[in-house]
Amino acid sequence: MNVDDVIAEKIAAAAARAEANKRRRAALNAARQRGLAARHAAKLRNQASARTTDGSPVTTDDGSTTTKENQ
C-alpha cells in the first residue's frame, strides 16, 4: 500500500462522513418543518375556535374574552 492509496482512502472516508452529515441534517430539517407546520396549523385552529361565526371574539359577562367552548 503506497501513500497515494492511503490518501485516497482518507479522502473517501471524509467524503462519506460529509455525505452522512448532509443526509442527517436534511432529515432533521424535514422533521423540523413538519413540526413547525403542525404547530402553525394548531395555532390557526385555536385562533379560529376563539372567534364566533361573525368573526368577533366571544366575550363573557365580566368582559373578558374567551372561547365558545369555555362559556
Wavefront OBJ file of the C-alpha trace (Angstrom):
o trace
v 0.000 0.000 0.000
v 1.571 3.260 -1.045
v 0.967 6.825 0.100
v -1.470 7.575 -2.732
v -3.708 4.689 -1.636
v -3.732 5.912 1.973
v -4.609 9.440 0.909
v -7.356 8.139 -1.413
v -8.847 6.132 1.485
v -8.781 9.181 3.766
v -10.451 11.321 1.101
v -13.125 8.660 0.546
v -13.768 8.388 4.305
v -14.068 12.164 4.633
v -16.483 12.301 1.688
v -18.587 9.522 3.247
v -18.714 11.391 6.579
v -19.703 14.614 4.835
v -22.475 12.843 2.908
v -23.780 11.166 6.087
v -23.836 14.539 7.871
v -25.655 16.099 4.929
v -28.329 13.363 4.991
v -28.678 13.701 8.779
v -29.124 17.481 8.572
v -31.682 17.103 5.769
v -33.690 14.600 7.840
v -33.610 16.858 10.896
v -34.666 19.859 8.823
v -37.568 17.917 7.298
v -38.736 16.873 10.766
v -38.428 20.462 11.957
v -40.504 21.730 9.046
v -43.226 19.134 9.742
v -43.254 20.176 13.398
v -43.499 23.856 12.534
v -46.327 23.202 10.082
v -48.215 21.248 12.740
v -47.630 23.991 15.289
v -48.865 26.691 12.921
v -51.935 24.648 11.986
v -52.772 24.158 15.666
v -52.346 27.875 16.292
v -54.722 28.711 13.457
v -57.249 26.158 14.743
v -57.039 27.675 18.213
v -57.487 31.183 16.861
v -60.459 30.097 14.772
v -62.140 28.398 17.724
v -61.771 31.592 19.778
v -63.946 33.530 17.329
v -67.690 33.476 16.726
v -69.171 32.875 13.305
v -69.230 36.615 12.561
v -65.505 36.889 13.305
v -65.728 38.721 16.613
v -64.211 37.340 19.824
v -66.540 35.773 22.361
v -66.830 37.903 25.494
v -68.119 36.756 28.862
v -70.360 38.645 31.277
v -67.348 40.064 33.118
v -65.951 41.484 29.851
v -63.088 39.051 29.374
v -62.552 37.336 26.044
v -62.834 33.561 25.917
v -63.534 30.713 23.542
v -67.018 29.452 22.835
v -66.205 26.086 24.463
v -65.383 27.717 27.817
v -68.667 29.573 28.232
l 1 2 3 4 5 6 7 8 9 10 11 12 13 14 15 16 17 18 19 20 21 22 23 24 25 26 27 28 29 30 31 32 33 34 35 36 37 38 39 40 41 42 43 44 45 46 47 48 49 50 51 52 53 54 55 56 57 58 59 60 61 62 63 64 65 66 67 68 69 70 71
